[in-house]
């Protein structure tokens, strides 16, 4: 005899189907996973709860928080803060969508303070030595998976963006300028990533390999005979095997190559706004999570800025100009302003000089200019 469906589970699934009209399939699967986990918890701990209006913050929701904390992954480790927060955010969204249900849940079941803050982890780029060994090993193998991993490393793509590259992803922008078209990915945006000759050679190699059985679909650069998920798993396995062969003992995941790319570009002189565009980020805070800035980097940047600063405050033109033959009110005001700028520039470039007297002088110059401007007749000021 078939077991009747659980009313609360059916109600939650109906709201997930409603969200499926605007969310990506992968996101919908995350919501379905949260529903399964929550219903497993309820069946084990509170089998009498059948409807959303029977839920209480204590003990049902607080017990759910403890359930997430005590859960373990396949490796025996507890769920990280990001995973637990994602489950709570998704369940709170489903509770909000149940407000128009025949048996709506009580408000305030899940509060903002219930959601754990994400752990502030350090960037995980490969060391220059491990990076060189890994790239050398991938080049020696020269098969489809290793060529795709090299493209990932040299362009900073996410692994999901690599597997979704189009067959015509490489574009010529004129001269020696080429770019790789990265399809819409995690943050719902697409971008153009500049590439060098090595990447162009790898893409040409992949275009040849994609024609061999099993051939890739017409729209994709990489074949996926068993689906997108299996291709991602194959790339991760190929990376682990290549790293082991290269003598790298640490466990490496594809996203570390993205961290390595970001750190390498920053140390090569790429500005932070440009690096944001290369990585496809929306904010600078997202980019800073990817780059590793060591004390050696800070020392190099500091001494380079002191020796050859890139952005010097320009010398006011009126300082270098000869004295005018006729002194009108406009020329006097400009000379006051130029003296203030020059004094402030001197203060910035000589931090060893006592700063307080210089600031007092600046304030006096401001007051003197203001007093002079009050002496100017209104008709001349308007001119």
C-alpha positions as CSV (number, residue, x, y, z in Angstrom):
1,X,0.0,0.0,0.0
2,X,1.4,3.4,-1.0
3,X,2.2,5.8,1.8
4,X,0.2,9.0,1.5
5,X,2.3,12.1,0.8
6,X,3.3,14.3,3.7
7,X,1.1,17.5,3.6
8,X,4.0,19.8,4.7
9,X,6.4,18.3,2.3
10,X,3.9,18.7,-0.6
11,X,3.3,22.3,0.4
12,X,7.1,23.0,0.4
13,X,7.6,21.3,-2.9
14,X,4.8,23.3,-4.5
15,X,6.7,26.5,-3.4
16,X,9.9,25.1,-4.9
17,X,8.1,24.6,-8.2
18,X,6.9,28.2,-8.0
19,X,10.5,29.4,-7.6
20,X,11.6,27.2,-10.5
21,X,10.1,29.7,-12.9
22,X,12.8,32.3,-12.0
23,X,15.7,30.3,-10.7
24,X,18.3,28.2,-12.4
25,X,18.0,24.4,-12.4
26,X,21.0,24.0,-10.1
27,X,19.4,26.5,-7.6
28,X,16.1,24.6,-7.7
29,X,18.0,21.4,-6.9
30,X,19.5,23.1,-3.8
31,X,16.0,24.0,-2.6
32,X,14.8,20.5,-3.1
33,X,17.8,19.2,-1.1
34,X,16.9,21.6,1.7
35,X,13.3,20.3,1.7
36,X,14.5,16.7,1.9
37,X,16.8,17.4,4.8
38,X,14.2,19.3,6.7
39,X,11.6,16.7,6.2
40,X,14.0,13.9,7.2
41,X,14.7,15.8,10.4
42,X,10.9,16.3,11.1
43,X,10.1,12.6,10.5
44,X,12.8,11.5,12.8
45,X,12.3,14.0,15.7
46,X,8.7,15.3,15.3
47,X,6.6,12.8,13.3
48,X,3.3,14.3,14.5
49,X,4.0,17.6,12.7
50,X,2.0,17.5,9.5
51,X,1.3,21.1,8.6
52,X,3.2,24.3,8.6
53,X,1.0,26.0,11.2
54,X,2.0,23.3,13.7
55,X,5.7,24.4,13.5
56,X,7.1,26.3,16.5
57,X,10.4,28.0,16.9
58,X,11.0,26.0,20.1
59,X,11.5,23.1,19.7
60,X,11.0,22.5,16.0
61,X,13.2,25.2,14.4
62,X,15.8,25.3,17.1
63,X,16.0,21.6,16.8
64,X,16.6,22.0,13.1
65,X,19.5,24.4,13.9
66,X,21.1,21.7,16.1
67,X,20.4,19.1,13.5
68,X,22.4,21.0,10.9
69,X,25.2,21.6,13.4
70,X,25.5,17.9,14.3
71,X,25.4,16.7,10.7
72,X,28.6,15.4,9.1
73,X,29.8,15.2,5.5
74,X,31.1,12.0,3.9
75,X,34.6,12.8,5.2
76,X,33.3,13.1,8.7
77,X,33.6,16.9,9.0
78,X,30.8,19.1,10.2
79,X,28.9,21.3,7.7
80,X,30.7,24.6,7.1
81,X,29.0,27.8,8.0
82,X,28.2,28.6,4.3
83,X,26.3,25.4,3.8
84,X,24.3,25.8,7.0
85,X,23.5,29.4,6.2
86,X,22.3,28.4,2.7
87,X,19.9,25.8,4.2
88,X,18.5,28.3,6.6
89,X,18.1,31.0,4.0
90,X,16.3,28.7,1.6
91,X,14.0,27.4,4.3
92,X,13.1,30.9,5.5
93,X,12.3,31.8,1.9
94,X,9.9,28.8,1.6
95,X,8.3,29.7,4.9
96,X,7.7,33.2,3.5
97,X,6.1,31.8,0.4
98,X,3.7,29.7,2.6
99,X,2.1,32.8,4.0
100,X,-0.9,32.4,1.6
101,X,-1.2,28.7,2.3
102,X,-4.4,27.3,4.0
103,X,-2.3,26.5,7.0
104,X,0.5,29.1,7.1
105,X,3.5,29.0,9.4
106,X,3.8,31.4,12.3
107,X,6.0,34.4,11.6
108,X,9.4,34.6,13.1
109,X,10.3,30.9,13.0
110,X,13.7,31.7,11.5
111,X,15.5,34.9,12.5
112,X,18.4,36.7,11.0
113,X,20.6,35.9,14.0
114,X,20.1,32.2,13.3
115,X,22.1,32.4,10.1
116,X,25.8,31.9,10.8
117,X,28.3,34.3,9.4
118,X,30.5,32.8,6.7
119,X,34.0,31.9,7.7
120,X,36.6,34.4,6.5
121,X,39.0,32.0,4.9
122,X,42.4,32.9,3.3
123,X,42.9,32.7,-0.5
124,X,44.4,29.4,-1.6
125,X,46.6,30.0,-4.6
126,X,49.2,27.5,-5.5
127,X,52.8,28.4,-4.7
128,X,54.8,29.5,-7.8
129,X,56.8,26.2,-7.6
130,X,53.7,24.0,-7.5
131,X,52.0,26.1,-10.2
132,X,54.9,25.7,-12.5
133,X,55.1,21.9,-11.9
134,X,51.4,21.5,-12.4
135,X,51.3,23.4,-15.7
136,X,54.3,21.4,-16.9
137,X,52.6,18.1,-16.1
138,X,49.4,19.2,-17.8
139,X,51.3,20.2,-20.9
140,X,53.1,16.8,-21.1
141,X,49.8,14.9,-21.0
142,X,48.3,16.9,-23.8
143,X,44.9,15.2,-23.7
144,X,41.4,16.8,-23.7
145,X,40.9,17.1,-20.0
146,X,44.4,18.4,-19.3
147,X,44.1,21.0,-22.1
148,X,40.8,22.1,-20.6
149,X,42.4,22.4,-17.2
150,X,45.2,24.5,-18.6
151,X,42.7,26.9,-20.2
152,X,41.1,27.1,-16.8
153,X,44.4,28.0,-15.1
154,X,45.5,30.6,-17.8
155,X,42.1,32.4,-17.9
156,X,40.9,32.2,-14.3
157,X,37.6,30.5,-15.3
158,X,35.4,28.7,-12.9
159,X,35.2,25.0,-13.7
160,X,31.5,25.4,-14.6
161,X,32.4,28.1,-17.1
162,X,35.1,25.9,-18.7
163,X,32.7,23.1,-19.4
164,X,30.1,25.5,-20.8
165,X,32.5,27.2,-23.2
166,X,31.1,27.5,-26.7
167,X,32.6,26.0,-29.8
168,X,33.3,29.5,-31.1
169,X,34.4,31.0,-27.8
170,X,37.6,32.5,-29.2
171,X,37.2,35.9,-30.9
172,X,39.7,38.0,-32.8
173,X,39.5,41.7,-31.8
174,X,42.1,43.0,-34.3
175,X,45.9,42.9,-34.5
176,X,47.3,40.6,-31.8
177,X,44.3,41.0,-29.5
178,X,42.2,37.9,-28.8
179,X,39.6,37.2,-26.2
180,X,37.7,34.3,-24.8
181,X,34.0,34.6,-24.6
182,X,32.9,33.3,-21.1
183,X,29.2,32.3,-21.1
184,X,26.7,33.4,-18.5
185,X,27.8,31.7,-15.3
186,X,27.4,31.8,-11.5
187,X,26.7,35.5,-11.2
188,X,24.4,35.7,-14.2
189,X,26.8,37.7,-16.3
190,X,29.1,37.0,-19.3
191,X,32.4,38.5,-20.1
192,X,35.4,38.7,-22.5
193,X,38.7,37.5,-21.1
194,X,41.9,38.5,-22.9
195,X,44.1,35.5,-23.9
196,X,47.6,35.0,-25.2
197,X,49.0,32.7,-27.8
198,X,49.3,29.7,-25.5
199,X,45.5,29.8,-24.8
200,X,44.8,30.2,-28.5
201,X,46.9,27.1,-29.2
202,X,45.1,25.1,-26.4
203,X,41.7,26.1,-27.8
204,X,42.7,25.0,-31.3
205,X,43.8,21.7,-29.8
206,X,40.4,21.3,-28.0
207,X,38.6,22.1,-31.3
208,X,40.4,19.1,-32.9
209,X,39.9,16.8,-29.9
210,X,36.2,17.6,-29.7
211,X,35.7,16.0,-33.2
212,X,36.9,12.6,-32.0
213,X,34.4,10.1,-30.6
214,X,32.5,10.9,-28.5
215,X,32.1,14.1,-30.4
216,X,31.1,17.2,-28.5
217,X,27.6,18.8,-29.1
218,X,27.7,21.5,-31.8
219,X,27.2,24.3,-29.2
220,X,30.0,23.2,-26.7
221,X,33.7,23.1,-26.9
222,X,34.1,20.1,-24.7
223,X,32.2,16.8,-25.2
224,X,29.9,15.6,-22.5
225,X,28.6,12.1,-23.4
226,X,27.5,11.4,-19.8
227,X,26.3,14.9,-18.9
228,X,27.7,18.1,-17.5
229,X,28.2,16.8,-13.9
230,X,30.2,13.8,-15.0
231,X,32.5,16.1,-17.1
232,X,33.1,18.3,-14.1
233,X,33.9,15.3,-12.0
234,X,36.3,14.0,-14.7
235,X,38.1,17.3,-14.7
236,X,38.5,17.3,-10.9
237,X,39.9,13.7,-11.1
238,X,42.3,14.6,-13.9
239,X,43.6,17.5,-11.9
240,X,44.2,15.4,-8.8
241,X,46.0,12.8,-10.8
242,X,48.2,15.3,-12.6
243,X,49.0,17.1,-9.3
244,X,50.1,13.8,-7.8
245,X,52.3,13.0,-10.7
246,X,53.8,16.4,-10.5
247,X,54.8,15.7,-6.9
248,X,52.3,18.0,-5.2
249,X,51.2,16.3,-2.0
250,X,48.4,18.8,-1.0
251,X,44.9,18.1,-2.2
252,X,44.1,20.5,-5.1
253,X,40.7,21.5,-6.5
254,X,40.0,23.4,-9.7
255,X,39.0,26.6,-7.9
256,X,42.5,27.0,-6.6
257,X,43.7,27.6,-10.1
258,X,41.3,30.6,-10.2
259,X,42.9,31.9,-7.0
260,X,46.3,31.4,-8.5
261,X,45.3,33.2,-11.7
262,X,44.0,36.2,-9.7
263,X,47.2,36.4,-7.5
264,X,49.5,36.1,-10.5
265,X,47.6,38.9,-12.4
266,X,47.7,41.2,-9.4
267,X,51.5,40.7,-8.9
268,X,52.0,41.3,-12.6
269,X,50.5,44.8,-12.2
270,X,46.9,44.4,-13.1
271,X,44.8,46.9,-11.2
272,X,42.0,45.8,-8.9
273,X,39.1,47.1,-11.2
274,X,40.6,45.3,-14.2
275,X,41.0,42.1,-12.1
276,X,37.3,42.4,-11.1
277,X,36.4,42.4,-14.8
278,X,38.7,39.5,-15.6
279,X,37.2,37.3,-12.8
280,X,33.6,38.4,-13.5
281,X,33.0,39.8,-10.0
282,X,30.5,42.4,-9.0
283,X,32.4,44.0,-6.0
284,X,36.0,44.5,-5.0
285,X,35.4,42.5,-1.8
286,X,34.7,39.4,-3.8
287,X,38.0,39.9,-5.7
288,X,40.0,40.4,-2.6
289,X,39.0,37.0,-1.3
290,X,40.8,35.5,-4.3
291,X,44.2,37.2,-4.1
292,X,47.0,36.5,-1.7
293,X,48.9,39.6,-0.7
294,X,52.0,38.7,1.3
295,X,54.3,40.9,3.3
296,X,56.8,40.8,0.4
297,X,54.1,42.1,-1.9
298,X,53.4,45.0,0.5
299,X,57.1,45.8,0.8
300,X,57.5,45.8,-3.0
301,X,54.5,48.0,-3.6
302,X,55.4,50.4,-0.9
303,X,59.0,51.0,-2.1
304,X,57.9,51.2,-5.7
305,X,55.3,53.8,-4.9
306,X,57.9,55.9,-2.9
307,X,60.5,55.7,-5.7
308,X,58.4,56.0,-8.8
309,X,54.9,57.1,-7.9
310,X,52.4,56.7,-10.7
311,X,49.9,59.4,-9.6
312,X,51.6,62.6,-8.6
313,X,49.5,65.6,-7.8
314,X,50.1,68.0,-10.8
315,X,51.8,71.2,-10.1
316,X,49.3,74.1,-10.4
317,X,49.8,76.0,-13.6
318,X,49.6,79.4,-12.0
319,X,52.7,78.6,-9.8
320,X,54.9,78.0,-12.9
321,X,53.3,80.9,-14.8
322,X,55.0,84.4,-14.7
323,X,53.5,87.1,-12.7
324,X,50.7,88.9,-14.6
325,X,51.1,92.4,-15.7
326,X,47.7,93.4,-14.2
327,X,46.5,91.9,-10.9
328,X,42.7,91.4,-11.0
329,X,40.7,89.7,-8.3
330,X,40.5,86.4,-10.2
331,X,44.3,86.2,-10.5
332,X,44.7,86.9,-6.7
333,X,42.2,84.1,-5.9
334,X,44.0,81.7,-8.2
335,X,47.3,82.5,-6.6
336,X,45.9,81.8,-3.1
337,X,44.4,78.5,-4.3
338,X,47.7,77.5,-6.0
339,X,49.7,78.3,-2.8
340,X,47.3,76.1,-0.9
341,X,47.6,73.2,-3.3
342,X,51.4,73.5,-3.3
343,X,51.6,73.6,0.5
344,X,49.3,70.5,0.7
345,X,51.5,68.7,-1.9
346,X,54.6,69.5,0.2
347,X,52.8,68.1,3.3
348,X,52.0,64.9,1.5
349,X,55.4,64.3,0.1
350,X,57.3,65.1,3.3
351,X,55.7,63.0,6.1
352,X,58.7,63.5,8.4
353,X,58.0,67.2,8.7
354,X,55.7,68.2,11.5
355,X,52.2,68.0,10.1
356,X,50.3,70.2,12.6
357,X,52.0,73.5,11.8
358,X,51.5,72.8,8.0
359,X,47.8,72.2,8.6
360,X,47.5,75.4,10.6
361,X,49.1,77.3,7.7
362,X,46.6,75.7,5.3
363,X,43.7,76.8,7.4
364,X,45.1,80.4,7.6
365,X,45.4,80.5,3.8
366,X,41.8,79.4,3.5
367,X,40.7,82.1,5.9
368,X,42.8,84.7,4.0
369,X,41.3,83.7,0.7
370,X,37.8,83.8,2.1
371,X,38.4,87.3,3.6
372,X,39.7,88.6,0.2
373,X,36.7,87.2,-1.6
374,X,34.4,89.1,0.7
375,X,36.2,92.4,-0.4
376,X,35.5,91.7,-4.0
377,X,32.4,93.6,-5.3
378,X,29.5,91.3,-6.3
379,X,29.4,92.4,-9.9
380,X,33.1,91.4,-10.4
381,X,32.6,88.1,-8.6
382,X,29.8,87.2,-10.9
383,X,32.1,87.9,-13.9
